[in-house]
Amino acid sequence: MKVRVRWNRHTLALLAIVAGMWYAAEAQSNGAAHLIALLTATMGLLSWLHARANLRGLHIRLIGARPAVQNAEKCIPVELRATGAVSPCGLEVYVVGASTPVFVERVPAGGAVVVDLPPPLHHASGALQLVVRSVYPLGLFSAECLVETSWVRRVHPEPAGDLPLPAPVTSRQGDAIAVSSSRGNTGGGDDFAGLREWRAGDSPRHIDWRSAARGGPLMVKSWSSGVQGVVVLDWNALTLDEPARAAQIARWMEICEDEGKPYELHMPGHIIRASHGPAHLRRCLDALSLQSGTDAGSALSEELQTGKTDSVLSLEQSTFLPRRPLLFLSLALLLAILPLHGYIATAGLVVCALCLIWRGVLHMAVPHLLVRVGVIIAGVTAVYFNYGELGGMEPGIALLLVLAGAKMLESRTPREFQVLALIGWFLAFCAVLLENHLARSVWTVVVVLFITACMVRFRRSIPGAREPLRITSMLFAQALPLALLLFFVFPRGLLDLGSALGRSRFGETGIDNVLDPGNIATVAQSSGVAFRVRFPGGTLPPNEIRYWRCLTLWNCEGMRWTHGDRLSFAPQLPRPQGGVDVRQIIDLEAHGKRWLPGLDKPLMARIRGESLSPEFDQSLVSPFSIQNSERFEVVSYCELPTGKDPVRDLPESHREAAMQLPANISPKLRQLTDYWKSVTQSDEQIVQIALNYVRTQGFSYTLEPGEYKGPQALDDFFLIRRAGFCEHFSASFATLMRMAGVPSRVVVGYLGGEYSEHNGGYLIVKQSDVHAWTEVWLKNYGWYRVDPTAALAPDRVNIDLRAFLAGGAEEAERQRRTLWGRSLQHLRLWWDSVNYDWQNQVIDYNQEAQRGLLESVGLRHSKLVLLIPSTAFVLVGALLIALWLRRPARHADPWMRLWQRACSRVGKAGVKTWKPNEGPLTFARRVAEARPDLSPQFDPLVAMYVSGRYGSSHEVLDQFKAAVQRFKPKRLTRSS
């Protein structure tokens, strides 16, 4: 029986989804996206093997035509037997030309299922074609096998008629009449008439067993009825038309059977000798059906004559949708879209979620067409107003959510829900594009497997989650090694995309070209990672100089500062002798802007193979926006100026920008800065007196200082409320420095970082480490960092913000020393190291990393060359899995399984292999002849097997199993 596997519409949808996944992974250079795309593709490929194996071990045969009464419901009995280890599932069996197929949920491995198929609609003579079709397990491929056979059905005439039964003919006493055992007769009262050949249906009680034991043919004892005679039913004696004649004779047969009278049938050309019983009745009815022309042959419809058997499976078009699988699929899709919250417009998420709940969870009816169209129009309009466009990654995902919701509303058949499941695969994949963390990738894989289990469940009719989960786990276990191999060798950069596909929405960082009061405080308690830093030189800078510069703000508006205009570059002086250059490798999370962090002050950077120099304000600017995670290298000079090194003059354009002030300066603040100038003799002294003012005048460092708005915000903070966060202190301090005649600017970045000893040691800088400080120009120092926050709260420099707000350095140290504190810290750092490994080994495995890996093992890196091992891996993996799927069915008898294992070990010891038709005692004698040394071990095993399997000692199965496990015969060596 030949099995043919073909593609269908869902196959094309799978190819489109995998292509979309690969495009997004290439555009983002996202290793996790590559891995999930490969996993999806390999699972789809392996489903082809499973679809083929689902029918490959299936044997189909007609089990005989069971006679039926004329005008009764007709059927074709067919046996489906599974000879392989795979249990065929989700089968539709039908006769070509029949009206409806029969669905078979499962044929157990090694077992058989009998189904009654409707016959063809149009009757003709010729061959009969049986078709078995299935889209199991995932519906991505259609498997089909065709069996051609001949079939004739006996349709017995329906008993009818009211003519009297012919009188028995007593002159036929000597005719052999087999006594029916069903009536309990034993021949008493009748004369023995001799022996006749055995016929099917005769009672075993009347067989001449003595003659059979002497080697003669199987004969049956018979008697002659001397009392009642024989009823002769003659076809030619009736003058009715053929159908009525056959019906009347069938009625007479029925009467004779009820009364126990023997009857003889005379048909044109042959005679059926007198007897009675079920076998005799069937022979007579078969003769009547042939004579009257009521036999039905096989059906040949136009579909059979043209060879067209590729219509869509009726199960796919069925409107019956099991409630529980539909609920599970809806929940899986809701889990797929849950991680998109915060990245995708709320309109798309809400529309999709409401539609899933309406149809899947509440199981409501399909709404009117106008309602479905209105949902699409409303969803698309809301997405457009959210984004202002319909292009880009986030608007595209939002539109896909709207369309998925509308598809859910109109879905009625399993075929349509198959499309929804494939869309769910892609929506789950989108979560990896929006965030690269390991937890998000694991979530995506779990949701994909959940949706896959729903797809398997839709192909089965019996309830339960065990089998779908088993099949899904098997597919995943087979696809994962193949996907991992392809992850390392499948060529990257095949698409040669010129622009990255990045997201446009990011988490709050607090770092922007505008510093407003409250910007930084809103994200100061975020536990999100901003970037991680490795120090290849092995030198970890002390905490007090871990200022990570990101942006420099020049334009002063009081408490509000902005980036200002781009200024000219000032000539660089040689670096002072004795300084330390610190090299950093920074893994920066996506933030959607162009600033790059670097340890203050950066000297150079390198990103994507391109060298960067600091801007005129000592900040690093990327040539592109950071839409995805990026790794780059920075070299910084980390020594504060000592006042002894040569310092150039501040360029006039820079001085003017560093002295610019807003027009609405408060007279009270002017008086304060004038006083500072009057009691000091240098800019250094002005800085010191201002810092003393902050320390001694009741200022407080708090995360919730309240709002400072309007022109009076600076006065309100510095003269009245005096409560603020780092941004308030740095912005106001820089403004007052300008009022006192000291050039100043504000720097925004990060402060500190938590050190982890895992993976060789690295620094974790979180969003809660965001910080702002002031830089002033001093004649002998140049740009000099002044942190008014450190002057007011020095512990803030040495510990992170949350620990500082929780009680200061002493309280933080006390909590760290507790067992609970140490355990939580260790667990948190370990999990971060796992995420960092995931970032390094998977996310950042791009074209350059692939080239380095292959060159390290001596392989040439070429896109075309890499296709060769990739294809080889796929073919070898598919071949191994195909061979595993073709394994024979496991024997159902545990005794036989253990016996076969024992015989296999004997065969490996040099004895000719045991044959299935060979008895255990015969095999034991042959073993004794070939290997006498094995008899002491093997004979007790044989005795235990015979007594347990063929006797009554079934309780020794465990003992027999233990004995087989202990039985390990040694092979014969050449010397022996």
Sequence and secondary structure as in RCSB ss.txt:
>XXXX:A:sequence
MKVRVRWNRHTLALLAIVAGMWYAAEAQSNGAAHLIALLTATMGLLSWLHARANLRGLHIRLIGARPAVQNAEKC
IPVELRATGAVSPCGLEVYVVGASTPVFVERVPAGGAVVVDLPPPLHHASGALQLVVRSVYPLGLFSAECLVETS
WVRRVHPEPAGDLPLPAPVTSRQGDAIAVSSSRGNTGGGDDFAGLREWRAGDSPRHIDWRSAARGGPLMVKSWSS
GVQGVVVLDWNALTLDEPARAAQIARWMEICEDEGKPYELHMPGHIIRASHGPAHLRRCLDALSLQSGTDAGSAL
SEELQTGKTDSVLSLEQSTFLPRRPLLFLSLALLLAILPLHGYIATAGLVVCALCLIWRGVLHMAVPHLLVRVGV
IIAGVTAVYFNYGELGGMEPGIALLLVLAGAKMLESRTPREFQVLALIGWFLAFCAVLLENHLARSVWTVVVVLF
ITACMVRFRRSIPGAREPLRITSMLFAQALPLALLLFFVFPRGLLDLGSALGRSRFGETGIDNVLDPGNIATVAQ
SSGVAFRVRFPGGTLPPNEIRYWRCLTLWNCEGMRWTHGDRLSFAPQLPRPQGGVDVRQIIDLEAHGKRWLPGLD
KPLMARIRGESLSPEFDQSLVSPFSIQNSERFEVVSYCELPTGKDPVRDLPESHREAAMQLPANISPKLRQLTDY
WKSVTQSDEQIVQIALNYVRTQGFSYTLEPGEYKGPQALDDFFLIRRAGFCEHFSASFATLMRMAGVPSRVVVGY
LGGEYSEHNGGYLIVKQSDVHAWTEVWLKNYGWYRVDPTAALAPDRVNIDLRAFLAGGAEEAERQRRTLWGRSLQ
HLRLWWDSVNYDWQNQVIDYNQEAQRGLLESVGLRHSKLVLLIPSTAFVLVGALLIALWLRRPARHADPWMRLWQ
RACSRVGKAGVKTWKPNEGPLTFARRVAEARPDLSPQFDPLVAMYVSGRYGSSHEVLDQFKAAVQRFKPKRLTRS
S
>XXXX:A:secstr
  EEEEE HHHHHHHHHHHHHHHHHHHHT HHHHHHHHHHHHHHHHHHHHHHHHHHTEEEEE     EETTS   
EEEEEEE BSS  EEEEEEETTBS  EEEEE  BT EEEEEE  BSSB SSEEEEEEEE TTTSSEEEEEEEEEE
  B EE            BGGGTTS B   GGGT  STTSEEEEEEE  TT  GGGB HHHHHTT   EEEEEE 
SSS BEEEEGGG  S HHHHHHHHHHHHHHHHHHT  EEEEETTEEEEEE SHHHHHHHHHHHHHHHT  B  B 
 HHHHHT      HHHH     HHHHHHHHHHHHHHHGGGBTTB HHHHHHHHHHHIIIIIS      HHHHHHH
HHHHHHHHHHHHS S SHHHHHHHHHHHHHHHHHH  SHHHHHHHHHHHHHHHHHHHHH   HHHHHHHHHHHHH
HHHHHHHHT  S  SHHHHHHHHHHHHHHHHHHHHHHHHS S SS  SS    S     S SSEE TTTTGGGTT
   EEEEEE TTS    GGG EEEEEEE EEETTEEE              TT  EEEEEEEE   SS EE EES
SEEEEEETTEEE   TTS EE SS   S EEEEEEEE     S S      HHHHHHHH   S   HHHHHHHHH
HHHT SSHHHHHHHHHHHHHHTT EE S      STTHHHIIIIII EE HHHHHHHHHHHHHHTT  EEEEEEE
E  EEE GGG EEEEEGGGEEEEEEEEETTTEEEEE HHHHH THHHHS HHHHHHHHHHHHHHHHHSHHHHHHH
HHHHHHHHHHHHHIIIIIT  HHHHHHHHHHTT    HHHHHHHHHHHHHHHHHHHHHHHT B   S HHHHHHH
HHHHHHHHTTS    TTS HHHHHHHHHHH GGGHHHHHHHHHHHHHHHTSS GGGHHHHHHHHHH       S 
 
